[in-house]
Amino acid sequence: MPRLNVRGLALPGDAPQAKAIMAKEKNATTAPFMREFFQLGIYKRSQGRVARQVTFAVLAIVIALGAWRLSVFEADAGVVGKLYVPTILGAVGVWLAFRLVNLPAFADFLIAVEAEMNKVSWPTRTELVRSSLVVIFCIFFLAAILYAYDLFWSSLLHLLRVVGVDK
């Protein structure tokens, strides 16, 4: 164990020992994270299912589109570049997306998101239609007001020959 000063830092003569301890601590924190990517289990299986499934579906679609785009980009690279590489990258990407939504920290976040979404009071269909119509009406009303202002100022500036005068 290295000798530490008042601030908890290793004394100058103990630097190699302190580096070895810090390397062990760093490996101790990254090892469980990397081990998580190679497990088959689902973290808290029954909680946050909808949020996790939707998140996984979106990630899988993005990965599939990326793999498809890679195959189009590498069209003249032969069978390997057009078929095998995008398929392998797509499969690895989907596996990583599956593992990502089951990482404890990320899964707990998605579980909390789903719990909060369940607390939301969603509007009924008639409330939604009524509110949407109010918003659309307000947008058209404000657009008409802005058009009237623009028409007024344009006419006034043309009348005063500030704009539209050929010199």
PyMOL CGO cylinders between C-alpha atoms (Angstrom):
from pymol import cmd
from pymol.cgo import CYLINDER

trace = [
    CYLINDER, 0.00, 0.00, 0.00, 1.52, 3.36, -0.99, 0.3, 1, 1, 1, 1, 1, 1,
    CYLINDER, 1.52, 3.36, -0.99, 2.08, 6.07, 1.54, 0.3, 1, 1, 1, 1, 1, 1,
    CYLINDER, 2.08, 6.07, 1.54, -0.34, 8.97, 1.09, 0.3, 1, 1, 1, 1, 1, 1,
    CYLINDER, -0.34, 8.97, 1.09, 0.04, 12.64, 1.89, 0.3, 1, 1, 1, 1, 1, 1,
    CYLINDER, 0.04, 12.64, 1.89, -2.60, 14.80, 3.57, 0.3, 1, 1, 1, 1, 1, 1,
    CYLINDER, -2.60, 14.80, 3.57, -4.59, 15.19, 0.35, 0.3, 1, 1, 1, 1, 1, 1,
    CYLINDER, -4.59, 15.19, 0.35, -4.70, 11.44, -0.25, 0.3, 1, 1, 1, 1, 1, 1,
    CYLINDER, -4.70, 11.44, -0.25, -2.12, 11.52, -3.08, 0.3, 1, 1, 1, 1, 1, 1,
    CYLINDER, -2.12, 11.52, -3.08, 0.78, 9.07, -3.28, 0.3, 1, 1, 1, 1, 1, 1,
    CYLINDER, 0.78, 9.07, -3.28, 4.14, 10.31, -2.11, 0.3, 1, 1, 1, 1, 1, 1,
    CYLINDER, 4.14, 10.31, -2.11, 6.78, 10.74, -4.89, 0.3, 1, 1, 1, 1, 1, 1,
    CYLINDER, 6.78, 10.74, -4.89, 8.67, 7.51, -4.15, 0.3, 1, 1, 1, 1, 1, 1,
    CYLINDER, 8.67, 7.51, -4.15, 5.48, 5.42, -4.35, 0.3, 1, 1, 1, 1, 1, 1,
    CYLINDER, 5.48, 5.42, -4.35, 4.35, 6.49, -7.87, 0.3, 1, 1, 1, 1, 1, 1,
    CYLINDER, 4.35, 6.49, -7.87, 4.70, 3.05, -9.58, 0.3, 1, 1, 1, 1, 1, 1,
    CYLINDER, 4.70, 3.05, -9.58, 2.73, 1.36, -6.82, 0.3, 1, 1, 1, 1, 1, 1,
    CYLINDER, 2.73, 1.36, -6.82, 0.03, 4.03, -6.96, 0.3, 1, 1, 1, 1, 1, 1,
    CYLINDER, 0.03, 4.03, -6.96, -0.25, 3.66, -10.75, 0.3, 1, 1, 1, 1, 1, 1,
    CYLINDER, -0.25, 3.66, -10.75, -0.71, -0.09, -10.38, 0.3, 1, 1, 1, 1, 1, 1,
    CYLINDER, -0.71, -0.09, -10.38, -3.49, 0.44, -7.82, 0.3, 1, 1, 1, 1, 1, 1,
    CYLINDER, -3.49, 0.44, -7.82, -5.22, 3.01, -10.04, 0.3, 1, 1, 1, 1, 1, 1,
    CYLINDER, -5.22, 3.01, -10.04, -4.99, 0.62, -13.01, 0.3, 1, 1, 1, 1, 1, 1,
    CYLINDER, -4.99, 0.62, -13.01, -6.63, -2.13, -10.93, 0.3, 1, 1, 1, 1, 1, 1,
    CYLINDER, -6.63, -2.13, -10.93, -9.42, 0.27, -9.90, 0.3, 1, 1, 1, 1, 1, 1,
    CYLINDER, -9.42, 0.27, -9.90, -9.95, 1.30, -13.53, 0.3, 1, 1, 1, 1, 1, 1,
    CYLINDER, -9.95, 1.30, -13.53, -10.15, -2.34, -14.65, 0.3, 1, 1, 1, 1, 1, 1,
    CYLINDER, -10.15, -2.34, -14.65, -12.53, -3.08, -11.80, 0.3, 1, 1, 1, 1, 1, 1,
    CYLINDER, -12.53, -3.08, -11.80, -14.99, -0.50, -13.10, 0.3, 1, 1, 1, 1, 1, 1,
    CYLINDER, -14.99, -0.50, -13.10, -14.75, -1.34, -16.80, 0.3, 1, 1, 1, 1, 1, 1,
    CYLINDER, -14.75, -1.34, -16.80, -14.83, -5.12, -16.39, 0.3, 1, 1, 1, 1, 1, 1,
    CYLINDER, -14.83, -5.12, -16.39, -18.50, -5.32, -15.28, 0.3, 1, 1, 1, 1, 1, 1,
    CYLINDER, -18.50, -5.32, -15.28, -19.49, -2.93, -18.06, 0.3, 1, 1, 1, 1, 1, 1,
    CYLINDER, -19.49, -2.93, -18.06, -17.81, -5.05, -20.73, 0.3, 1, 1, 1, 1, 1, 1,
    CYLINDER, -17.81, -5.05, -20.73, -19.10, -8.26, -19.14, 0.3, 1, 1, 1, 1, 1, 1,
    CYLINDER, -19.10, -8.26, -19.14, -22.66, -6.90, -19.48, 0.3, 1, 1, 1, 1, 1, 1,
    CYLINDER, -22.66, -6.90, -19.48, -22.36, -6.88, -23.28, 0.3, 1, 1, 1, 1, 1, 1,
    CYLINDER, -22.36, -6.88, -23.28, -21.79, -10.63, -23.42, 0.3, 1, 1, 1, 1, 1, 1,
    CYLINDER, -21.79, -10.63, -23.42, -24.65, -11.79, -21.21, 0.3, 1, 1, 1, 1, 1, 1,
    CYLINDER, -24.65, -11.79, -21.21, -27.88, -13.23, -22.53, 0.3, 1, 1, 1, 1, 1, 1,
    CYLINDER, -27.88, -13.23, -22.53, -30.18, -12.30, -19.65, 0.3, 1, 1, 1, 1, 1, 1,
    CYLINDER, -30.18, -12.30, -19.65, -32.67, -9.46, -19.57, 0.3, 1, 1, 1, 1, 1, 1,
    CYLINDER, -32.67, -9.46, -19.57, -32.32, -7.00, -16.69, 0.3, 1, 1, 1, 1, 1, 1,
    CYLINDER, -32.32, -7.00, -16.69, -35.60, -6.57, -14.73, 0.3, 1, 1, 1, 1, 1, 1,
    CYLINDER, -35.60, -6.57, -14.73, -37.54, -8.44, -17.39, 0.3, 1, 1, 1, 1, 1, 1,
    CYLINDER, -37.54, -8.44, -17.39, -41.07, -7.32, -16.47, 0.3, 1, 1, 1, 1, 1, 1,
    CYLINDER, -41.07, -7.32, -16.47, -40.34, -3.62, -15.89, 0.3, 1, 1, 1, 1, 1, 1,
    CYLINDER, -40.34, -3.62, -15.89, -40.25, -0.93, -18.55, 0.3, 1, 1, 1, 1, 1, 1,
    CYLINDER, -40.25, -0.93, -18.55, -41.01, -3.35, -21.37, 0.3, 1, 1, 1, 1, 1, 1,
    CYLINDER, -41.01, -3.35, -21.37, -42.69, -0.88, -23.72, 0.3, 1, 1, 1, 1, 1, 1,
    CYLINDER, -42.69, -0.88, -23.72, -39.99, 1.78, -23.37, 0.3, 1, 1, 1, 1, 1, 1,
    CYLINDER, -39.99, 1.78, -23.37, -37.25, -0.79, -23.90, 0.3, 1, 1, 1, 1, 1, 1,
    CYLINDER, -37.25, -0.79, -23.90, -38.96, -2.42, -26.87, 0.3, 1, 1, 1, 1, 1, 1,
    CYLINDER, -38.96, -2.42, -26.87, -39.58, 0.91, -28.58, 0.3, 1, 1, 1, 1, 1, 1,
    CYLINDER, -39.58, 0.91, -28.58, -36.01, 2.06, -27.90, 0.3, 1, 1, 1, 1, 1, 1,
    CYLINDER, -36.01, 2.06, -27.90, -34.62, -1.21, -29.24, 0.3, 1, 1, 1, 1, 1, 1,
    CYLINDER, -34.62, -1.21, -29.24, -36.86, -1.02, -32.33, 0.3, 1, 1, 1, 1, 1, 1,
    CYLINDER, -36.86, -1.02, -32.33, -35.71, 2.51, -33.12, 0.3, 1, 1, 1, 1, 1, 1,
    CYLINDER, -35.71, 2.51, -33.12, -32.05, 1.57, -32.63, 0.3, 1, 1, 1, 1, 1, 1,
    CYLINDER, -32.05, 1.57, -32.63, -32.48, -1.56, -34.77, 0.3, 1, 1, 1, 1, 1, 1,
    CYLINDER, -32.48, -1.56, -34.77, -34.14, 0.45, -37.57, 0.3, 1, 1, 1, 1, 1, 1,
    CYLINDER, -34.14, 0.45, -37.57, -31.32, 3.01, -37.52, 0.3, 1, 1, 1, 1, 1, 1,
    CYLINDER, -31.32, 3.01, -37.52, -28.72, 0.22, -37.61, 0.3, 1, 1, 1, 1, 1, 1,
    CYLINDER, -28.72, 0.22, -37.61, -30.55, -1.60, -40.41, 0.3, 1, 1, 1, 1, 1, 1,
    CYLINDER, -30.55, -1.60, -40.41, -30.77, 1.61, -42.45, 0.3, 1, 1, 1, 1, 1, 1,
    CYLINDER, -30.77, 1.61, -42.45, -27.06, 2.21, -41.89, 0.3, 1, 1, 1, 1, 1, 1,
    CYLINDER, -27.06, 2.21, -41.89, -26.20, -1.34, -43.00, 0.3, 1, 1, 1, 1, 1, 1,
    CYLINDER, -26.20, -1.34, -43.00, -28.45, -1.00, -46.07, 0.3, 1, 1, 1, 1, 1, 1,
    CYLINDER, -28.45, -1.00, -46.07, -26.86, 2.35, -46.93, 0.3, 1, 1, 1, 1, 1, 1,
    CYLINDER, -26.86, 2.35, -46.93, -23.41, 0.80, -46.57, 0.3, 1, 1, 1, 1, 1, 1,
    CYLINDER, -23.41, 0.80, -46.57, -24.40, -1.97, -49.00, 0.3, 1, 1, 1, 1, 1, 1,
    CYLINDER, -24.40, -1.97, -49.00, -25.62, 0.65, -51.51, 0.3, 1, 1, 1, 1, 1, 1,
    CYLINDER, -25.62, 0.65, -51.51, -22.44, 2.70, -51.05, 0.3, 1, 1, 1, 1, 1, 1,
    CYLINDER, -22.44, 2.70, -51.05, -20.25, -0.38, -51.55, 0.3, 1, 1, 1, 1, 1, 1,
    CYLINDER, -20.25, -0.38, -51.55, -22.24, -1.66, -54.56, 0.3, 1, 1, 1, 1, 1, 1,
    CYLINDER, -22.24, -1.66, -54.56, -19.18, -2.23, -56.73, 0.3, 1, 1, 1, 1, 1, 1,
    CYLINDER, -19.18, -2.23, -56.73, -17.08, -3.81, -53.95, 0.3, 1, 1, 1, 1, 1, 1,
    CYLINDER, -17.08, -3.81, -53.95, -18.25, -7.31, -54.77, 0.3, 1, 1, 1, 1, 1, 1,
    CYLINDER, -18.25, -7.31, -54.77, -20.21, -9.76, -52.67, 0.3, 1, 1, 1, 1, 1, 1,
    CYLINDER, -20.21, -9.76, -52.67, -18.09, -9.19, -49.56, 0.3, 1, 1, 1, 1, 1, 1,
    CYLINDER, -18.09, -9.19, -49.56, -18.54, -5.40, -49.51, 0.3, 1, 1, 1, 1, 1, 1,
    CYLINDER, -18.54, -5.40, -49.51, -22.14, -5.44, -50.67, 0.3, 1, 1, 1, 1, 1, 1,
    CYLINDER, -22.14, -5.44, -50.67, -23.51, -8.33, -48.64, 0.3, 1, 1, 1, 1, 1, 1,
    CYLINDER, -23.51, -8.33, -48.64, -21.26, -9.79, -45.95, 0.3, 1, 1, 1, 1, 1, 1,
    CYLINDER, -21.26, -9.79, -45.95, -19.83, -6.66, -44.33, 0.3, 1, 1, 1, 1, 1, 1,
    CYLINDER, -19.83, -6.66, -44.33, -23.20, -4.83, -43.97, 0.3, 1, 1, 1, 1, 1, 1,
    CYLINDER, -23.20, -4.83, -43.97, -24.86, -8.02, -42.72, 0.3, 1, 1, 1, 1, 1, 1,
    CYLINDER, -24.86, -8.02, -42.72, -22.19, -8.64, -40.10, 0.3, 1, 1, 1, 1, 1, 1,
    CYLINDER, -22.19, -8.64, -40.10, -22.16, -4.98, -39.01, 0.3, 1, 1, 1, 1, 1, 1,
    CYLINDER, -22.16, -4.98, -39.01, -25.97, -5.00, -38.86, 0.3, 1, 1, 1, 1, 1, 1,
    CYLINDER, -25.97, -5.00, -38.86, -26.03, -8.16, -36.75, 0.3, 1, 1, 1, 1, 1, 1,
    CYLINDER, -26.03, -8.16, -36.75, -23.37, -6.82, -34.36, 0.3, 1, 1, 1, 1, 1, 1,
    CYLINDER, -23.37, -6.82, -34.36, -25.20, -3.48, -34.17, 0.3, 1, 1, 1, 1, 1, 1,
    CYLINDER, -25.20, -3.48, -34.17, -28.53, -5.13, -33.36, 0.3, 1, 1, 1, 1, 1, 1,
    CYLINDER, -28.53, -5.13, -33.36, -26.84, -7.26, -30.68, 0.3, 1, 1, 1, 1, 1, 1,
    CYLINDER, -26.84, -7.26, -30.68, -25.24, -4.14, -29.15, 0.3, 1, 1, 1, 1, 1, 1,
    CYLINDER, -25.24, -4.14, -29.15, -28.62, -2.34, -29.24, 0.3, 1, 1, 1, 1, 1, 1,
    CYLINDER, -28.62, -2.34, -29.24, -30.21, -5.31, -27.45, 0.3, 1, 1, 1, 1, 1, 1,
    CYLINDER, -30.21, -5.31, -27.45, -27.50, -5.31, -24.82, 0.3, 1, 1, 1, 1, 1, 1,
    CYLINDER, -27.50, -5.31, -24.82, -27.68, -1.51, -24.49, 0.3, 1, 1, 1, 1, 1, 1,
    CYLINDER, -27.68, -1.51, -24.49, -31.34, -1.51, -23.54, 0.3, 1, 1, 1, 1, 1, 1,
    CYLINDER, -31.34, -1.51, -23.54, -30.51, -4.16, -20.91, 0.3, 1, 1, 1, 1, 1, 1,
    CYLINDER, -30.51, -4.16, -20.91, -27.56, -2.39, -19.31, 0.3, 1, 1, 1, 1, 1, 1,
    CYLINDER, -27.56, -2.39, -19.31, -28.64, -1.75, -15.71, 0.3, 1, 1, 1, 1, 1, 1,
    CYLINDER, -28.64, -1.75, -15.71, -28.12, 2.03, -15.79, 0.3, 1, 1, 1, 1, 1, 1,
    CYLINDER, -28.12, 2.03, -15.79, -29.85, 2.51, -19.15, 0.3, 1, 1, 1, 1, 1, 1,
    CYLINDER, -29.85, 2.51, -19.15, -32.61, 0.00, -18.36, 0.3, 1, 1, 1, 1, 1, 1,
    CYLINDER, -32.61, 0.00, -18.36, -33.32, 1.74, -15.05, 0.3, 1, 1, 1, 1, 1, 1,
    CYLINDER, -33.32, 1.74, -15.05, -33.59, 5.04, -16.94, 0.3, 1, 1, 1, 1, 1, 1,
    CYLINDER, -33.59, 5.04, -16.94, -36.06, 3.52, -19.43, 0.3, 1, 1, 1, 1, 1, 1,
    CYLINDER, -36.06, 3.52, -19.43, -38.05, 1.96, -16.57, 0.3, 1, 1, 1, 1, 1, 1,
    CYLINDER, -38.05, 1.96, -16.57, -38.27, 5.38, -14.92, 0.3, 1, 1, 1, 1, 1, 1,
    CYLINDER, -38.27, 5.38, -14.92, -39.33, 6.96, -18.23, 0.3, 1, 1, 1, 1, 1, 1,
    CYLINDER, -39.33, 6.96, -18.23, -42.13, 4.43, -18.64, 0.3, 1, 1, 1, 1, 1, 1,
    CYLINDER, -42.13, 4.43, -18.64, -43.24, 4.95, -15.04, 0.3, 1, 1, 1, 1, 1, 1,
    CYLINDER, -43.24, 4.95, -15.04, -43.45, 8.72, -15.64, 0.3, 1, 1, 1, 1, 1, 1,
    CYLINDER, -43.45, 8.72, -15.64, -45.31, 8.23, -18.93, 0.3, 1, 1, 1, 1, 1, 1,
    CYLINDER, -45.31, 8.23, -18.93, -47.89, 6.14, -17.08, 0.3, 1, 1, 1, 1, 1, 1,
    CYLINDER, -47.89, 6.14, -17.08, -48.52, 9.10, -14.74, 0.3, 1, 1, 1, 1, 1, 1,
    CYLINDER, -48.52, 9.10, -14.74, -49.37, 11.44, -17.62, 0.3, 1, 1, 1, 1, 1, 1,
    CYLINDER, -49.37, 11.44, -17.62, -53.06, 12.22, -18.12, 0.3, 1, 1, 1, 1, 1, 1,
    CYLINDER, -53.06, 12.22, -18.12, -53.52, 11.92, -21.86, 0.3, 1, 1, 1, 1, 1, 1,
    CYLINDER, -53.52, 11.92, -21.86, -56.27, 13.93, -23.60, 0.3, 1, 1, 1, 1, 1, 1,
    CYLINDER, -56.27, 13.93, -23.60, -59.31, 12.27, -25.11, 0.3, 1, 1, 1, 1, 1, 1,
    CYLINDER, -59.31, 12.27, -25.11, -59.70, 12.20, -28.88, 0.3, 1, 1, 1, 1, 1, 1,
    CYLINDER, -59.70, 12.20, -28.88, -62.18, 15.11, -28.89, 0.3, 1, 1, 1, 1, 1, 1,
    CYLINDER, -62.18, 15.11, -28.89, -59.90, 17.22, -26.67, 0.3, 1, 1, 1, 1, 1, 1,
    CYLINDER, -59.90, 17.22, -26.67, -56.99, 16.45, -28.98, 0.3, 1, 1, 1, 1, 1, 1,
    CYLINDER, -56.99, 16.45, -28.98, -58.95, 17.43, -32.12, 0.3, 1, 1, 1, 1, 1, 1,
    CYLINDER, -58.95, 17.43, -32.12, -60.30, 20.59, -30.48, 0.3, 1, 1, 1, 1, 1, 1,
    CYLINDER, -60.30, 20.59, -30.48, -56.85, 21.67, -29.25, 0.3, 1, 1, 1, 1, 1, 1,
    CYLINDER, -56.85, 21.67, -29.25, -55.27, 20.95, -32.64, 0.3, 1, 1, 1, 1, 1, 1,
    CYLINDER, -55.27, 20.95, -32.64, -57.91, 23.03, -34.41, 0.3, 1, 1, 1, 1, 1, 1,
    CYLINDER, -57.91, 23.03, -34.41, -57.27, 25.95, -32.03, 0.3, 1, 1, 1, 1, 1, 1,
    CYLINDER, -57.27, 25.95, -32.03, -53.53, 25.78, -32.73, 0.3, 1, 1, 1, 1, 1, 1,
    CYLINDER, -53.53, 25.78, -32.73, -54.04, 25.58, -36.51, 0.3, 1, 1, 1, 1, 1, 1,
    CYLINDER, -54.04, 25.58, -36.51, -56.51, 28.49, -36.41, 0.3, 1, 1, 1, 1, 1, 1,
    CYLINDER, -56.51, 28.49, -36.41, -54.05, 30.61, -34.38, 0.3, 1, 1, 1, 1, 1, 1,
    CYLINDER, -54.05, 30.61, -34.38, -51.24, 29.87, -36.85, 0.3, 1, 1, 1, 1, 1, 1,
    CYLINDER, -51.24, 29.87, -36.85, -53.34, 30.96, -39.84, 0.3, 1, 1, 1, 1, 1, 1,
    CYLINDER, -53.34, 30.96, -39.84, -54.59, 34.03, -37.94, 0.3, 1, 1, 1, 1, 1, 1,
    CYLINDER, -54.59, 34.03, -37.94, -51.05, 35.12, -37.06, 0.3, 1, 1, 1, 1, 1, 1,
    CYLINDER, -51.05, 35.12, -37.06, -49.91, 34.46, -40.63, 0.3, 1, 1, 1, 1, 1, 1,
    CYLINDER, -49.91, 34.46, -40.63, -52.72, 36.71, -41.91, 0.3, 1, 1, 1, 1, 1, 1,
    CYLINDER, -52.72, 36.71, -41.91, -51.74, 39.48, -39.46, 0.3, 1, 1, 1, 1, 1, 1,
    CYLINDER, -51.74, 39.48, -39.46, -48.09, 39.26, -40.54, 0.3, 1, 1, 1, 1, 1, 1,
    CYLINDER, -48.09, 39.26, -40.54, -49.17, 39.38, -44.20, 0.3, 1, 1, 1, 1, 1, 1,
    CYLINDER, -49.17, 39.38, -44.20, -51.25, 42.50, -43.49, 0.3, 1, 1, 1, 1, 1, 1,
    CYLINDER, -51.25, 42.50, -43.49, -48.31, 44.19, -41.71, 0.3, 1, 1, 1, 1, 1, 1,
    CYLINDER, -48.31, 44.19, -41.71, -46.01, 43.31, -44.60, 0.3, 1, 1, 1, 1, 1, 1,
    CYLINDER, -46.01, 43.31, -44.60, -48.50, 44.60, -47.17, 0.3, 1, 1, 1, 1, 1, 1,
    CYLINDER, -48.50, 44.60, -47.17, -48.98, 47.84, -45.21, 0.3, 1, 1, 1, 1, 1, 1,
    CYLINDER, -48.98, 47.84, -45.21, -45.28, 48.60, -44.82, 0.3, 1, 1, 1, 1, 1, 1,
    CYLINDER, -45.28, 48.60, -44.82, -44.49, 47.58, -48.39, 0.3, 1, 1, 1, 1, 1, 1,
    CYLINDER, -44.49, 47.58, -48.39, -47.19, 49.89, -49.76, 0.3, 1, 1, 1, 1, 1, 1,
    CYLINDER, -47.19, 49.89, -49.76, -46.12, 52.75, -47.48, 0.3, 1, 1, 1, 1, 1, 1,
    CYLINDER, -46.12, 52.75, -47.48, -42.44, 52.45, -48.41, 0.3, 1, 1, 1, 1, 1, 1,
    CYLINDER, -42.44, 52.45, -48.41, -43.29, 52.24, -52.14, 0.3, 1, 1, 1, 1, 1, 1,
    CYLINDER, -43.29, 52.24, -52.14, -45.55, 55.30, -51.80, 0.3, 1, 1, 1, 1, 1, 1,
    CYLINDER, -45.55, 55.30, -51.80, -42.74, 57.26, -50.12, 0.3, 1, 1, 1, 1, 1, 1,
    CYLINDER, -42.74, 57.26, -50.12, -40.35, 55.99, -52.82, 0.3, 1, 1, 1, 1, 1, 1,
    CYLINDER, -40.35, 55.99, -52.82, -37.96, 54.48, -50.26, 0.3, 1, 1, 1, 1, 1, 1,
    CYLINDER, -37.96, 54.48, -50.26, -37.91, 51.12, -52.05, 0.3, 1, 1, 1, 1, 1, 1,
    CYLINDER, -37.91, 51.12, -52.05, -38.53, 50.19, -55.66, 0.3, 1, 1, 1, 1, 1, 1,
    CYLINDER, -38.53, 50.19, -55.66, -36.98, 53.37, -57.08, 0.3, 1, 1, 1, 1, 1, 1,
    CYLINDER, -36.98, 53.37, -57.08, -34.67, 52.98, -60.09, 0.3, 1, 1, 1, 1, 1, 1,
    CYLINDER, -34.67, 52.98, -60.09, -31.69, 55.31, -59.85, 0.3, 1, 1, 1, 1, 1, 1,
]
cmd.load_cgo(trace, "trace")
